[in-house]
Amino acid sequence: MTNFASMDLLVPLQLPPYAFKITDQNGQLILFDAIRKKNIVLTPEEWVRQHFVQYLINQKNYPKTLIKLEGGHKLYGKAKRSDIVVYNPAGEKILLVECKAPSVTIDQKTFDQVAHYNMVHKVKILAVTNGLQHYFCRIDFEARSYSFIEELPDYTQI
C-alpha cells in the first residue's frame, strides 16, 4: 500500500516523464537507480536528479556509462558530493550538474556552490536545475568568464 503523504515527492517537473521503478518500503518510497544499479530513498532532490539523468540519456544522447552520480571530491579540505558529472570517452569531465529539490529557489548561492565545485572539476559546461527551472552556462577558463546558454548541448556537440 502506498503512503500518499510521500506521493508529494512525485511532483511533475519541467522535464519529460519517465517510467521509474518505485516501490513503497514501510512508508518510504524507494527508486531503482539505473546508473548506480541499486535502490535508493526517493527524496525531492533525488526525484530531480533521476529525471535529469534520464533527460541527458534520452533527449541529449549522453552515454549512460559515462555518467557518475554523487561522486565525492574534496573542496578546501572538506568532503563534498557532486550530483551529476559526465565524462567523455577519454575520461575527461565535460559536464557538471547541480540538482536541487523543486521547492528550492535557484539563486546566487546555488550558482556559487556549483562554481566552487567546478574549481575542482574544471568542467566547461555547468547546469543547475530544480526540475522546474534549468540554467546552463559555458565556462571559458582562458578568458576567466562564463556565458549562459539557452539549451544544454547534445553530447555530440561538446
C-alpha positions in Angstrom: 0.0 0.0 0.0 1.4 3.4 -1.0 1.8 6.1 1.6 0.0 9.0 -0.2 1.8 11.6 2.0 5.1 10.5 0.3 3.4 11.0 -3.1 4.1 14.7 -2.6 7.7 13.8 -3.7 6.5 12.9 -7.1 5.6 16.4 -8.3 5.6 16.9 -12.1 8.8 18.6 -13.4 9.7 20.6 -16.4 11.4 17.5 -17.8 10.0 14.6 -19.8 8.2 12.0 -17.6 10.0 8.6 -17.2 8.8 5.2 -16.1 10.9 4.7 -12.9 10.7 1.5 -10.8 9.4 2.9 -7.5 8.3 0.8 -4.5 7.0 1.6 -1.1 9.0 0.0 1.7 7.4 0.7 5.1 6.0 4.1 4.0 9.3 5.2 2.4 9.5 5.5 -1.4 12.4 3.6 -3.0 13.6 4.1 -6.5 15.8 1.8 -8.5 18.7 3.9 -9.8 19.8 2.5 -13.2 23.1 4.3 -13.1 24.2 3.2 -9.6 22.3 -0.1 -10.1 20.8 0.0 -6.6 17.7 1.0 -4.7 17.8 4.5 -3.2 15.5 6.5 -1.0 13.4 8.9 -3.1 13.8 12.5 -1.9 12.7 15.6 -3.7 16.3 16.3 -4.8 16.7 12.6 -6.0 13.5 12.9 -8.0 15.1 15.8 -9.9 18.4 14.1 -10.2 16.8 10.9 -11.7 14.8 12.9 -14.2 17.7 15.0 -15.3 19.9 11.9 -15.8 17.1 10.4 -18.0 16.9 13.7 -19.9 20.7 13.5 -20.5 20.5 10.0 -21.8 17.2 10.0 -23.7 17.0 13.6 -25.1 20.6 14.7 -25.2 22.3 11.4 -26.1 24.8 11.3 -23.2 26.1 7.7 -22.8 24.8 6.1 -19.6 28.2 4.5 -19.0 29.9 8.0 -18.8 27.6 9.4 -16.1 28.6 9.4 -12.5 26.1 10.3 -9.7 27.0 11.8 -6.3 30.7 11.5 -6.9 32.9 12.6 -4.0 35.6 15.2 -4.1 37.4 17.5 -1.7 37.0 21.3 -1.6 39.0 23.3 0.9 39.8 20.0 2.7 36.1 19.2 3.1 34.4 16.2 1.6 31.7 17.2 -0.9 29.4 15.4 -3.4 28.7 16.5 -7.0 25.2 15.5 -8.1 26.0 14.6 -11.7 29.3 14.5 -13.6 29.6 13.4 -17.2 32.8 12.3 -18.8 34.0 11.9 -22.4 35.5 8.6 -23.6 39.0 9.8 -22.7 37.8 10.1 -19.0 37.8 13.9 -19.0 34.9 15.7 -17.2 32.7 17.6 -19.6 29.5 18.4 -17.7 28.7 19.2 -14.1 25.1 19.3 -12.9 23.9 20.6 -9.6 20.4 19.4 -8.7 18.1 20.9 -6.1 14.6 20.0 -4.8 11.7 21.6 -6.7 11.0 23.7 -3.6 14.5 25.2 -3.6 14.8 28.5 -5.4 17.8 28.7 -7.7 19.7 31.8 -6.7 23.2 33.2 -6.5 24.0 30.8 -3.6 23.2 27.8 -5.8 25.5 29.2 -8.6 28.2 29.9 -6.1 28.0 26.2 -4.9 28.4 24.8 -8.4 31.2 27.3 -9.3 33.1 26.2 -6.1 32.7 22.6 -7.1 33.9 23.5 -10.6 37.2 24.7 -9.1 37.9 21.0 -8.5 36.3 19.6 -11.7 37.2 22.3 -14.2 34.3 21.5 -16.5 33.4 23.7 -19.4 29.6 23.2 -19.2 27.6 23.7 -16.0 24.0 23.0 -15.4 21.8 23.9 -12.4 18.3 22.6 -12.0 15.5 22.2 -9.5 13.4 20.3 -12.1 11.3 23.3 -12.8 14.0 25.8 -13.9 17.2 24.9 -15.7 20.2 27.1 -16.2 23.2 26.2 -18.4 26.5 28.0 -18.8 29.7 27.6 -20.7 32.9 28.4 -18.9 35.9 30.0 -20.7 38.8 29.3 -18.5 41.3 31.3 -20.6 39.2 34.4 -20.6 38.0 33.7 -17.0 34.4 34.3 -18.0 31.2 32.4 -18.4 28.1 32.9 -20.5 24.6 31.5 -20.1 23.4 29.3 -22.9 19.8 28.7 -23.9 20.0 24.9 -24.1 22.3 22.1 -22.9 24.3 20.9 -25.9 23.8 17.4 -27.2 26.6 15.0 -26.2 27.9 15.0 -29.8 28.2 18.8 -29.7 30.5 19.0 -26.7 
